[in-house]
Amino acid sequence: MTFKRFRDKAQWVALAGGVLIVTGQWWAHDHYVDRVIWVDRSPPVLNFLGFWLTLLTLMLGLLTLPRWQSFVAIAAFLWVTFIFMQGL
């Protein structure tokens, strides 16, 4: 497999990862955050999987940068990181 073919396949994985981390973050926030006292009660395995999926999305997005799929993946990474830093 050449590097170009790898990048062609990785761009779609990065796009899917971007969609998954944004929708997963919204779903987990809706199901596991106690809105009365704003405490995150998500299981550690979800936090672990979310971290690695976010990291994989960033790496593949940077690897396939001149394509629109990579820009969407990097924007999803920045959005999820912003929400995480805000503590929402």
N, C-alpha and C positions, 0 to 999 in steps of 0.2 A: 504494500500500500504506500503510495507516494504521500508526501506532505500535503499536496493540494487536495487529494481525495480525503485525507484525514480532516483537513479544515472544512471541506464541504459537508462532511458528516457531523463534525463538532459544532457547526453553526446551528444546526437544528436541535442538538442536545442542549446547547446554551439557551436557545429560545424557549424550549420546553422547561428548562430549569428556572428561567426567569418567570414564566407563568406559574410554575409550581410554588416558588418561594413567596410570591405575592399572594396567591390564593390561599396557600397554607398559613401564611401569617395572619390573614384576615379570619380564617376559620378557627385557628388556635386562639386568637384574641377573643373571638365571639364565644367560644366554648369554655375556655380555661381561665379567663380573667374575671376575678370577683370585682364587680363595678362599685360595690359599696365601699370597700377599703382599698381598691386598686392593687390587688395582690395577684400575681401570676401563679396559678396552680397547675401548670402544664407538667406532664411527666418528663423526667430527665431524658428519656429516649427520644422524645419529640424535639427537645432542644438540641440534642446531639445530631440527629438527622437533619434538622434545619440548618445547623451550623455547617455541616459538611456539604449539603446541597447548595447553600449560599456560596461557599468557597469554590466549589466546582463550577458554579455558574459564572463567578467572577473570572476564574482562570480560563475557561473556555471562551468567555466573551472577549477577554483580552487577546487570546490567541487568534481569534477570527475577526479582528477589529475592522477592517474596511467594509464590512457588510452590515446591512440594516439589522439582521438578527442579533449581532453582537451589541449594537447600540441599545436595543431593547433589553437584552440581558444585563448590560451594565446599568441601565436606568432602573431596572428592577432591583438590582443589588443595592444601588444608592437609596432607593425608596425604602427597602426593608431595613437597611442600616440606619437611615434617618428615623424611622418609627422606633427601632430598638433603642437608639440613643435618647429619644424623647421619653421613653418609658411607658409608651402607650400600649 
